[in-house]
Amino acid sequence: MPSHQLSPKKKIAKPKRKVTRARGAPARVTRTVVSGRVACADFVGGDKRTINYGFTSQDVERLIDKVLAFLQAGAIFLPSGAQGELRAELDEETLTFQAGAALQLGQHRNERAYLLSLTVRREYQIWATKFIPLAARMDVKRSVEALDLPVAFSEFRVPREGTDAVAQITYEPLDDITDALARHAAFVILGEPGAGKTTTLQKIAFEQARHLLAGGDGRVPLLVRLSQQSNREPFEFLRAEWERRTGADFADALAAGRVLLLADGINELPRDDRDERLKAWREFTQDCAGANQIVFTGRERDYDRQLDLPRVRVEPLDDARVADYLQRNRAEGLHALLDDPKTRLREMARNPFNLSLLVAAYQSNQRDMANRGRLMEWFVGELFAREERLAHRGWLHRDTQTRALAQLAYAMQAQGESTTLKVKIARELMPTSVELNGDEVNVKPLELFRFARAATLLDSSVEPDVRFYHHLLQEYFAALELLKRFDAGEDPSTALGTSLSALWQAKRLASEMPPSDVGEWDALPEPPATGWEVTTILACGLARDPARFIETIRPHYPALAARCLDESGIEKPTAVTERVRADLVADLNNPEIHLRARLQAGYALGHIGDPRFAPQTISGAQVIAPQMVDVPAGEYVMGSAEDDELAFDIGRRIWRGAG
C-alpha cells in the first residue's frame, strides 16, 4: 500500500458537516471552460427543424429535458452509423449524440452533465426499459455486453445470534437489487465471470441518474473500476474521480451523505497486495458508509470476505429466463442444443455473457458451441471482421493484432497487474514485432490500441489507459499466449524466469494454506486461486492435444485439471480422466492436504465422476452400491445421552428405550 495514507486524525469520519481534508487536498475546484461551439447532439423535430446542442450549461439543461422525454416515452439510444453515434427516435423525431459526446459530458466537471452522460452512455442506456431485444440494426458490439438479460439476486443470510445449533445459513431470493440497496449501507455483489456484476452497477447508476435528473432526491452515483486505483489510497482515488466528473469537492460530498459509490472489480486488483488494498477499502467503508452508500462487486472464487460486508450473489439464469431470452431473440431452435446431454451448453447458458454469445453464434449458423475457447475465438473473429469491412487506414492484419494482444494479456496476468494499465506501462509490455507467416511485422503500440478499441477488444472509456473490454477477453488472449508457450516447450529459462508449471502451483497442503477468517456460520472457502484458472480452461479448449495439456496441469493442481475436463468443452480423454479422478480420491484421504483443498477435490469429483460410485448391475438391476467398511465387534452407544442439552427429544426417548 502507498505510504501516503490518511493518518487517524485525517480519516473521513462518519457523516459530519465538516470533513478534514486529506493532505494536499485543493482549496478550490478548478473548472474547465470550453469556449466556442462544440457539437454534442442534434435534434430533428417532426417539422424537420434541426437544433444543435453544445456543452454549455444551458444546452445541457435543454438536453436533459429532451432525453427524459424520450426515455419516459420508451425510446432508447442505439449505435448508429460507422462513427459510433447514439440515436433515439420517437414520433418521427430524432435525437442523436455525436460519437464520444457521452464520455465528454461525463468529464465536463459538472454534476448535471455527468448525470446526463449516465443516461445516454451505450452501456448504461440499455436499462432505459426492462428488456431490450437485440435488433437487426445493432452491431456485434452489443453481444459482448449481455445487458438485456434479467438477472436474479439472492442475499447470503446467517442465523441471528442466539439461534439454535441446527439453524442453517441460507440464500434468500431478492426481487431486485434495489432490495439490497434498501437494506444495507454497504454490501458486496458476487458472481461468476460474465454473470452480470458490472451491468448491475450500471443499472443502479442509470436508474439513480435518471431519478435525480427528474427532480428526485438521493445520492449521486459514482461508478469506478478498482483496477484504475493504481497506488492511490481509496480517498485520493475517489476524490480524483468525483471531482473530474462533477467538479464538486469530494470531502464535502461525503460529509453531506451525497455519494453512492459503485466500486467494480475486487478481482481486478493486483493479486500480490489485494488483501492489503481491501483492508484499506474496509476501513474507508467503515468510516464513510451510513450517510453514504457503497456497493462492491467481485468474482465469487476470488473473494475471501476481506471487506466483512453483507454478500449478495448474482444467481445463474434459470430455465424460464433462458427460454425468454431465446424467444425474444428468435433463437428457439437453440433449445435442442442446450438440452443435448452430451454437452454442457445448458449450464453454459445460465451465464448471461455466455448465453449472449451462444445466441449470436447460433444466429450465425455456428453449431459447435460447447467449447468455451472456440466460442470466444469465433466471437473475437466476428469483431475483427466487422472492423475489416470498415477498411480503417493503416489497418493491421488481425493475426498481427491477435499475437500482440496475446502477449500483452499474458504479461498483465503473469506480473499480477490489475486489468487497467497506464499507457506507458502497456507500451513497455507490448512486443515491438510479431512473427506472421515467417516474417517479422513491426507493431506500433498506439496504433494497435486504436484498432483494438475500435473492435471493442479494448475499453475506449478508460482511454488513454489500456484495459480489455471484458476480463474474459483478457483471459482469452492470455490463453493464446499460454498455448504458444506450452507448444514451444517453455522451461525455466523464459524471460519471466518461471516455467509454465509455476502458473498452476496452487496452495493445497495443510502446512502452506493461509488462514481464512470465516465466521461461525460460514462455509470454508476454496483454496486461494492462482489467477490462471479461467485462462487455463479456455486454453484447454483451444489446445491441439488437450490430454497432454491436462496431464501437465494434473500433478500441480488436480482440481483445475478436473475443471478443464468438465468446463472446457472437450471430449474427455479416458486415460487422463482416470488419472485425475485417482488424484482427487487420493487427496480426499490424505491428511497432509488441507481440508479446504479436500473439499474442493470432492466437489470436482462430483462433476467429472467419482470412481467410487460407479453404476453396477446386481440381480439384473443397475445400482450404485455404497462403500462398506469393516467395523470390529463390540458394544456401541447410539443416540444421545439423556443429559445432552443439544439432543432432540426423540434422541432422549431412544436413550430411555421409549423408541
Buried (B, 14 or more C-beta within 10 A) or exposed (E): EEEEBBEEEBBBEBBEEEBBBBEEBEEEEEEEEEEEEBEBBBBBEEEEEEBEBBBBEEBBEBBBEBBBEBBEEEBBBBBBEEEBBBBBBBEEBBBBBBBBBBBBBBEBBBBBBBBBBBBBBBBBBBBBEEEBEBEEEBBBBBBBBBBBBBBBBBBBBBBEEEEEEEEEEEBEEBEEBEBBBEEBBBBBBBBBBBBBBBBBBBBBBBBBBBBBBEEEEEBBBBBBBBBBBBEBBBBBBBBBBBBBBBBBBBBEBBBBBBBBBBBBBBBBBBBEBBEEBBBBBBBBBBBBBBBBBBBBBBBBBBBBBBBBBBBBBBBBBEEEBBBBBBEBBEBEEBBEBBEEEEBBBBBBBBBBBBBBBBBBBBBEEBEEBBBBBBBBBBBBEBBBEBBEEEEBEEBBBBBBBBBBBBBBBBBBBBBEBBBBBEBEBBBEBBBEEBEBEEEEBEBBBEBBBBBBBBBBBBBBBBBEBBBBBBBBBBBBBBBBBBBBBBEEEBEEEBEBEBBBBBBBBBBBEBEEBEEBEEEEBBEEBBBBBBBBBBBBBBBBBBBEEBBEBBBBBBEBBBBBBBBBBBBBBBEBBEEBBEBBBEBBBEBBEBEEBBEBBBBBBBBBBEBBBBEEEEEEEEEEEEEEEEEEEEEEEEEEEEBBEEEEEEBEEEBBBBBEEEE
